[in-house]
Amino acid sequence: MDSSWIFKYHRDMLKQYGRDNSLALGWRDRNSQLIRFDALATIADLNGKTILDAGCGHGDLFAFLLERYPDIMGYCGVDFIPEMITAARSRFTSPTASFWPVSFMSPDLPVHDYVLASGSLNYASADPAYIYKAINRLFELSRFGIGFNLLRKVPYEGLLVAYDPQDIVASCRTLSDNVVLVDDYDTEDFTVFVYR
């Protein structure tokens, strides 16, 4: 699947649901988004740390993290869909946060303490190795580690793809021996932490 299909899908969802609704991002409901954020937020104490949110949508993870870690040193959200970044910038004017219309695969992104990706790695790709390339790229961008969630079941075919948690963990072990699988919060989803 090429990125133009993902662009169209999210532009249509934004028109239908608006920028302040998690359904515009493709989540089943707000709770399904929040349980994934809750799992990701256990990666470490993020106070005093910098965060790169890879595929930030309209910045919902920033708001969630700020409630739990009010002393985040810096947050950078990136998304390759410009309308998402426009929405995020209009929602948040915190001096701690910045939002950029760029893919997290871009070679020009700076390193951050932690890199988080919620939902952004679930899209189908014509390249069967894309998921592994993306995980490697996120790890390159991290000083201390990465956290990401993936689907283990796909509600419908086409846009999204599911993964075997053990295959993903095995691949992550080529990057680091310190890999943690969190798979007790949802039957359709799992989270992986890869620490340096």
C-alpha positions as CSV (number, residue, x, y, z in Angstrom):
1,M,0.0,0.0,0.0
2,D,1.4,3.4,-0.9
3,S,1.3,6.5,1.3
4,S,-1.3,8.2,-0.8
5,W,-3.9,5.8,0.4
6,I,-3.0,6.5,4.1
7,F,-3.2,10.3,3.3
8,K,-6.6,9.9,1.8
9,Y,-7.9,7.7,4.7
10,H,-6.8,10.2,7.4
11,R,-7.9,13.3,5.5
12,D,-11.4,11.7,5.1
13,M,-11.4,10.7,8.8
14,L,-10.4,14.3,9.8
15,K,-13.3,15.7,7.7
16,Q,-15.7,13.2,9.2
17,Y,-14.8,13.4,12.9
18,G,-12.7,16.6,13.4
19,R,-9.3,17.1,15.0
20,D,-10.4,16.5,18.6
21,N,-11.7,13.0,18.1
22,S,-9.6,9.9,18.4
23,L,-11.8,8.3,15.7
24,A,-10.2,10.7,13.2
25,L,-6.9,8.9,13.8
26,G,-8.5,5.5,13.1
27,W,-8.8,4.3,16.7
28,R,-11.9,2.2,17.5
29,D,-12.7,4.5,20.4
30,R,-11.0,6.8,22.9
31,N,-10.4,4.0,25.4
32,S,-8.5,1.9,22.8
33,Q,-6.2,4.8,22.2
34,L,-5.7,5.5,26.0
35,I,-4.9,1.9,26.9
36,R,-2.1,1.9,24.4
37,F,-0.8,5.3,25.6
38,D,-0.9,3.9,29.2
39,A,1.3,0.9,28.2
40,L,3.8,3.1,26.3
41,A,4.0,5.6,29.2
42,T,5.6,2.8,31.4
43,I,8.8,2.8,29.3
44,A,10.6,4.9,32.0
45,D,10.2,8.0,34.1
46,L,10.0,10.6,31.3
47,N,10.4,13.7,33.6
48,G,13.5,15.5,32.4
49,K,13.7,13.6,29.2
50,T,13.1,14.4,25.5
51,I,10.5,12.5,23.5
52,L,10.1,11.9,19.8
53,D,6.5,10.9,19.0
54,A,6.8,9.1,15.6
55,G,3.4,9.5,13.9
56,C,2.0,11.9,16.4
57,G,-1.4,12.6,14.7
58,H,-2.8,15.6,16.4
59,G,-0.7,15.4,19.5
60,D,-2.9,13.3,21.8
61,L,0.1,11.4,23.2
62,F,1.7,14.7,24.2
63,A,-1.3,15.7,26.3
64,F,-1.4,12.2,27.9
65,L,2.3,12.2,28.8
66,L,2.2,15.7,30.2
67,E,-0.4,14.7,32.7
68,R,1.8,11.8,33.9
69,Y,5.2,13.5,33.5
70,P,4.7,17.2,33.9
71,D,8.5,17.9,33.7
72,I,9.2,16.4,30.3
73,M,12.2,18.4,28.9
74,G,11.1,18.3,25.3
75,Y,8.5,16.7,23.0
76,C,8.7,16.6,19.2
77,G,5.8,15.1,17.3
78,V,6.3,14.2,13.7
79,D,3.7,13.1,11.2
80,F,3.9,13.0,7.4
81,I,0.2,14.2,7.0
82,P,0.4,18.0,7.1
83,E,-3.2,18.3,8.3
84,M,-2.3,16.4,11.5
85,I,0.5,18.7,12.2
86,T,-1.7,21.8,11.6
87,A,-4.2,20.4,14.1
88,A,-1.5,19.6,16.7
89,R,0.1,23.0,16.4
90,S,-3.3,24.7,16.9
91,R,-4.1,22.5,20.0
92,F,-0.8,22.9,21.8
93,T,1.3,26.1,22.3
94,S,3.5,24.7,25.0
95,P,7.2,25.8,24.7
96,T,8.1,22.2,25.5
97,A,6.4,20.9,22.4
98,S,7.1,21.1,18.6
99,F,5.4,19.5,15.7
100,W,6.9,18.9,12.3
101,P,5.3,17.6,9.0
102,V,7.9,15.0,8.2
103,S,8.1,11.2,8.2
104,F,9.9,9.5,11.1
105,M,12.0,7.7,8.4
106,S,13.5,11.1,7.4
107,P,17.3,11.2,7.8
108,D,17.2,14.7,9.2
109,L,15.5,14.1,12.6
110,P,17.5,14.7,15.7
111,V,18.2,12.1,18.4
112,H,15.8,12.1,21.5
113,D,16.1,10.3,24.8
114,Y,13.1,8.1,24.0
115,V,11.1,7.5,20.8
116,L,7.5,6.4,21.0
117,A,5.2,5.2,18.3
118,S,1.5,4.5,18.9
119,G,-0.4,3.1,16.0
120,S,1.9,4.5,13.4
121,L,3.6,1.2,12.6
122,N,0.4,-0.7,11.9
123,Y,-0.1,0.3,8.3
124,A,0.3,-2.3,5.5
125,S,3.3,-1.7,3.2
126,A,4.3,-3.2,-0.1
127,D,7.8,-3.7,1.5
128,P,7.6,-6.8,3.7
129,A,10.7,-5.6,5.6
130,Y,9.3,-2.1,6.3
131,I,8.4,-2.9,9.9
132,Y,12.0,-4.0,10.7
133,K,13.4,-0.9,8.9
134,A,11.1,1.4,10.8
135,I,12.0,-0.2,14.2
136,N,15.7,0.1,13.3
137,R,15.2,3.8,12.4
138,L,13.4,4.6,15.6
139,F,16.2,2.9,17.6
140,E,18.8,5.0,15.7
141,L,16.9,8.1,16.8
142,S,16.9,7.2,20.5
143,R,19.4,7.9,23.2
144,F,17.9,5.5,25.8
145,G,15.3,3.4,24.1
146,I,12.1,3.1,22.0
147,G,8.5,2.0,22.7
148,F,6.0,1.1,20.1
149,N,2.7,-0.8,19.8
150,L,1.5,-3.2,17.1
151,L,-1.6,-5.1,16.3
152,R,-1.7,-8.8,16.8
153,K,-5.1,-9.0,15.2
154,V,-6.5,-6.9,12.3
155,P,-10.1,-5.9,12.5
156,Y,-10.3,-5.7,8.7
157,E,-8.0,-6.4,5.8
158,G,-6.3,-3.7,3.7
159,L,-5.1,-0.7,5.6
160,L,-3.6,-2.4,8.7
161,V,-1.4,-5.4,9.3
162,A,-0.9,-7.6,12.3
163,Y,2.3,-9.1,13.7
164,D,3.5,-12.0,15.7
165,P,4.8,-10.6,19.0
166,Q,7.6,-13.2,19.2
167,D,8.8,-12.4,15.7
168,I,9.0,-8.7,16.5
169,V,10.8,-9.4,19.8
170,A,13.3,-11.7,18.1
171,S,14.1,-9.0,15.6
172,C,14.4,-6.3,18.3
173,R,17.0,-8.6,20.1
174,T,19.3,-8.0,17.1
175,L,19.4,-4.3,18.3
176,S,19.6,-4.9,22.0
177,D,19.5,-7.6,24.6
178,N,17.2,-5.5,26.7
179,V,13.8,-6.0,25.1
180,V,10.5,-6.0,27.0
181,L,7.2,-7.3,25.7
182,V,4.0,-6.0,27.3
183,D,1.1,-8.0,26.1
184,D,-1.4,-8.0,29.0
185,Y,-3.5,-4.9,28.3
186,D,-5.5,-5.8,25.1
187,T,-6.2,-8.9,23.1
188,E,-5.6,-7.1,19.8
189,D,-2.4,-5.3,20.6
190,F,1.0,-5.5,22.2
191,T,3.8,-3.1,23.1
192,V,7.6,-3.5,22.8
193,F,10.3,-1.6,24.6
194,V,13.9,-1.8,23.3
195,Y,16.4,-0.2,25.6
196,R,20.1,0.7,25.0
